[in-house]
């Protein structure tokens, strides 16, 4: 899984849901290697000076799937994880 873009649909000073748009690769015996685009929500909270994972948030994020870096992704609110020209 390689995160490409993100959204912050709700965030406070000490808690956030980060939704990641990822290139996702699976390998199965019958179909071999398959690459697709998938959306993964991650909930985190600030504790003891660091972000900590919370249980995976519920909800249907499938309507946000788009090819990373496209106009469709931008229209669905995705932002590049590392903008062009930024140090990696």
Backbone torsions as a table, in degrees:
resi	resn	phi	psi	omega
1	UNK	NA	129.6	179.0
2	UNK	-126.2	107.3	177.5
3	UNK	-63.3	136.3	-179.7
4	UNK	-116.5	-41.7	-175.9
5	UNK	-141.0	167.5	-176.8
6	UNK	-144.6	164.1	169.9
7	UNK	-139.5	150.1	173.2
8	UNK	-120.2	81.5	-175.3
9	UNK	-66.9	-27.3	174.3
10	UNK	-153.0	131.9	-178.3
11	UNK	-151.1	143.5	172.5
12	UNK	-126.2	-176.5	-179.5
13	UNK	-63.3	-26.5	-176.2
14	UNK	-128.2	10.9	178.0
15	UNK	-154.8	143.9	-179.6
16	UNK	-153.8	153.7	165.8
17	UNK	-110.5	121.6	177.6
18	UNK	-107.6	126.7	177.6
19	UNK	-109.1	125.5	-176.4
20	UNK	-108.6	133.9	173.2
21	UNK	-98.5	118.8	-169.4
22	UNK	-127.5	148.8	163.3
23	UNK	-80.3	127.7	-172.2
24	UNK	-125.7	124.8	-178.8
25	UNK	-116.1	130.8	175.5
26	UNK	-125.1	153.4	176.7
27	UNK	-126.2	123.9	178.3
28	UNK	-127.6	149.4	-178.4
29	UNK	-59.1	-39.5	-175.7
30	UNK	-81.8	-28.9	-174.1
31	UNK	-114.8	-7.4	-179.2
32	UNK	76.0	-145.6	-177.7
33	UNK	-90.0	126.3	178.4
34	UNK	-123.1	132.7	176.7
35	UNK	-115.8	133.6	179.5
36	UNK	-145.3	179.9	176.2
37	UNK	-108.9	135.4	-178.1
38	UNK	-139.0	158.4	179.6
39	UNK	-114.7	131.6	-178.8
40	UNK	-129.3	116.9	174.6
41	UNK	-85.3	141.5	177.8
42	UNK	-133.9	124.9	176.6
43	UNK	-100.0	136.3	-179.6
44	UNK	-137.7	156.9	173.9
45	UNK	-139.6	154.0	-177.9
46	UNK	-88.8	123.3	178.8
47	UNK	-152.5	135.3	177.2
48	UNK	54.4	38.6	174.9
49	UNK	78.3	18.1	-179.0
50	UNK	-154.9	157.1	174.6
51	UNK	-79.8	133.5	-179.4
52	UNK	-121.8	141.7	179.8
53	UNK	-72.6	143.0	173.5
54	UNK	-110.0	171.2	174.7
55	UNK	-55.7	147.2	-178.8
56	UNK	-58.1	128.2	-179.2
57	UNK	-69.1	148.1	176.2
58	UNK	-80.1	177.8	178.3
59	UNK	119.7	161.4	179.6
60	UNK	-105.2	111.2	-179.0
61	UNK	-105.0	5.7	-175.1
62	UNK	-61.6	-26.9	178.5
63	UNK	-69.7	-8.9	179.9
64	UNK	-93.0	-8.5	-177.2
65	UNK	-61.7	132.1	177.2
66	UNK	-158.4	158.5	176.0
67	UNK	-69.1	122.6	-179.1
68	UNK	-55.1	142.7	175.4
69	UNK	80.7	8.6	-178.5
70	UNK	-104.1	167.5	175.8
71	UNK	-62.4	-34.7	177.7
72	UNK	-63.0	-42.8	178.0
73	UNK	-62.2	-44.7	179.4
74	UNK	-62.0	-39.6	-179.3
75	UNK	-68.5	-21.1	177.6
76	UNK	-93.2	6.4	173.6
77	UNK	93.7	8.0	-179.1
78	UNK	-75.2	144.1	176.2
79	UNK	-124.7	140.5	179.8
80	UNK	-60.4	135.3	178.5
81	UNK	-63.1	-43.8	175.1
82	UNK	-125.8	104.2	-178.8
83	UNK	-59.4	149.3	178.3
84	UNK	-54.7	139.4	178.6
85	UNK	85.2	-6.4	178.1
86	UNK	-81.2	145.8	175.2
87	UNK	-65.0	138.6	-178.4
88	UNK	-94.2	NA	NA
